[in-house]
Amino acid sequence: MAAPPPSYTNAPAEAPAYTAAPAAARGSDALPGYNDSNSPSSIFVPSQGINDKLPNHFKINNQYVTAQVTPSELQAHLVLLGAFHRLREEVRTFKGKADIPMEPDERWAVFLQRSVYRFEQWAVRMIGGEGQEELLGEGPRVLAPNEVPPLDVLMVWHTYMLNPRTYYEDCLRKLPGLLRIGSFPLMQLTGSIDSETLLAHPPSEGRVAAFTGFTNQPFECPLNMTSDETVPVYCPNCSQPNTIPWITYKGDGFAQRGFGCMCNNCRFMFDRKTLGVRKFYEDMEKCIVNPDRFFLASASSRNTIVDYHAGTPAEVKWSQALTATVLSLEPGTVPAPAEIWGRQIGWTMKAVEDYCRIGVLGKRKNQTWIATPRP
């Protein structure tokens, strides 16, 4: 039976005397969130006296609590969101010459696809990706001034963190550099934006050189994309790189809804769903190679079977059994290459789901099977 909610019978009868709360005076029990403890070259400067306009405590259910967010942080957040909105409108209303005409929403979707790719390159190559844990060291660190990314990458980062559990799990698995930075450095990042025009301040030469050097991407993401611009995509079947246009006249470019490609090496046809299955097999391989890291009996563990009725992780043995089943492994054997799993199981998540269900049901003979709802 769930524990009863905490009692507030001992709450003070009178509110404490009001004093203006400085930005750094929040209690140690404040919720984790935006962090302004970094020391960049430029930090957002809020309106003078804005933090004096609200009390530093509020009465909630007869309990007086300190503020978890300050007015200056709210102001900074609004500036950041305003800059994102202005960027979106600039892309959607682009008036320049385009070799492939697109509707405003389609142009924005293409822009976002490239921004996500740029974020991945920045997070892995510049901040630190999987396999670089020893080089990164331990403990939290601040984001260096030259590591502050362009506005479109900031937008992807901010959106990513709106799903905190997924973000945390992905940081544990493949983005240890972001995990060390911790919470979103709001005041530092907003300092790179003009609060009046909502345009990004001109970046320093060092900041531009660092971003382009690590990511091999231009600092400013082009508002308009041409059919000549390409991206390397690795074939899920043979792991060989393919140079693919971001957009095409046919609508099957990497950033477009109808993306599809035939591998130049093995002639295998693949799309985004196939690439997703390949990533799934790669994650399963990591689970087998390093089970202590990927099978944790905690509510926040990654790659763990979850009871979808209760929302709690199932026993670790079921996750281990599922992984071994998916990879067609006998005890003590080494995982096969991902292309072999694809040929044995299939290159769709529906095929993977069916294969997993058969294996798990064989190990849970005494338990009733409940079908997974599908759209």
Disulfide bonds with the S-S distance in Angstrom:
none
